[in-house]
Amino acid sequence: MNTTNPGRKFLESIVPPLLLFAVVVVVWHACVLGFHLKPYVLPAPLAVAKALVNDRAILVRAVGYTGSAALCGFSASLLIGTAIAFVFSQSRIIRSCGYPYFIFLQTVPIVAIAPLIVRWCGNGFQSVAFVSLILSLFPILSNGTQGLLEIDPDLLDLFRLNNASRWQILTKLRFPSAVPGILAGARTSSGLAVVGAIVGEFFVGYGSKRFGLGYLINTTNDQLQIDRLFAAVFTSTLFGIAIFGLVNLISVTILRRWYDGPVEHRN
Amino acid sequence: MAVSFGPSRPVLKEITCDIHEGEFVSLLGPSGCGKSTLLRLVAGLISPTSGQLTLAGLSPVAARRGDQRVAFVFQEPNLLPWRSVADNIRLPLELRGLPRREHAERIESSLKLIGLTADDSQKPPRSLSGGMRMRVSLARALVTQPDLLLLDEPFAALDDVLRQQLNEELAQIWMQHHWTGLFVTHNVAEAVFLSQRVLVMNKRPGTIIAEIKIPFSYPRKPELRADPDFARLCGELSQQLREAAR
């Protein structure tokens, strides 16, 4: 029986990190004052807060662009990753042929191939979304493949005894069994998709006056506007956490049907 | 018939036996003697290394694909957690492509057989107790109206009172429907209570070392367990089992 109050549990999970944040801000402020740090080395917390307020319109627009590209990349990796996992689950030969290349995709430095992506996809939204896709594909693919393959042998026997077809085994057994794995992968991928979009924006623009967080981070750094850089990084982080939280909430809601009691992700 | 996993690992050797239509037979043996392997052979889930096994004159797989319905109850309930009780019971009907209009009636009657209400049928399996889950697993096997029901220590994880109660219910269901039953267990009292015949197996490589007829008539009531003849048979079989485990 679960008797803990969800409101209290939420407070317990959010208050300690906020306290730590307050401590860090105080220490940060003290350091800036105590060591007479120049604003282009480390701006004071208050300066960053001011930049956040002044840049709010730009930041909100940037989140909109980056978020759309990340959402596009993430949705594509969810679809493509699951589809490839389906194919991999059906044939050991295809799996052993293809799997190493996806590990390659995971390990290749994205910075190195980004110019290539621009060459192929052109300058603009689609290239940013593509970088986001490349970075976020692997967790869904690998968790999905694992989930589709790791089936209780007794359950497979049950299906075989009832003369189930390959398709029935895939749709009625393998896919539902893989849902927790795919969702765990999606949770990791959602954060990576945001990182991917920001990295993509380092190389690719959306056109004049339309820019995302990555471009903002890049240009404010070049112009030594470190307070604005901090504001952009802070916004990116908040945005990443929000996306992660949203995907987590969705997956926990779905997983309630799969597991008993409080739902924790495997992996 | 014999089975081995690799040349130096024989699991079963020289198994020869006949099981008649409508008969209830238990396979009794120490843990690891290959009882479950034998059950999987009968189900056609694995093939013998040498020798032959037939169901109604056909190989198990051919019989299963033909008109013989074979159902299997596992040690674990093995219910699909994303399906409700009713949808778990429906699974074999879906897989076998039975028309949907026939589902409701079949599910209802097998729920009734195992003593679950329509209310229970909409619950997820996780909200049921261990005994209830096993009942649902049994209902999922019975819903196919099997010709042959294979049971692999289905009640091993349950407490004694629940086990006895389910034994009584199972014997009752068998009496009503007369499928052929092959029941694997290492519990002597369970084997005697349920079966018409008990086959005792010895340790690996498994083989049948004794065959004992159980003379009690059906229906078998709980009082049977207090019968001196019941106790004598249990004692005899326990002795056999001890020798088999040596």
Contacts between the chains, C-beta under 8 A, distances in Angstrom:
chain1	res1	chain2	res2	distance
A	152	B	78	6.8
A	154	B	74	4.9
A	154	B	76	6.6
A	154	B	78	5.0
A	155	B	78	5.7
A	155	B	80	7.5
A	157	B	40	7.6
A	157	B	43	7.6
A	157	B	45	5.3
A	157	B	72	6.9
A	157	B	74	7.8
A	158	B	72	6.9
A	158	B	74	7.4
A	158	B	78	6.3
A	158	B	91	7.9
A	159	B	95	6.5
A	160	B	45	6.6
A	161	B	43	6.1
A	161	B	45	7.2
A	161	B	64	7.0
A	161	B	70	6.1
A	161	B	71	7.1
A	161	B	72	5.3
A	162	B	91	7.4
A	162	B	92	4.6
A	162	B	95	4.0
A	162	B	96	5.8
A	162	B	144	7.4
A	163	B	64	6.6
A	163	B	65	6.1
A	163	B	95	6.8
A	163	B	96	6.5
A	164	B	95	4.5
A	168	B	94	7.8
A	168	B	95	5.7
A	172	B	91	7.4
A	172	B	94	7.3
A	172	B	95	7.5
A	173	B	80	7.6
A	176	B	80	7.0
A	176	B	82	4.9
A	179	B	82	7.7
A	257	B	81	7.6
A	257	B	82	5.4
A	257	B	124	7.2
A	258	B	81	5.4
A	258	B	82	5.7
A	259	B	81	7.0
A	259	B	126	7.5
A	260	B	126	4.5
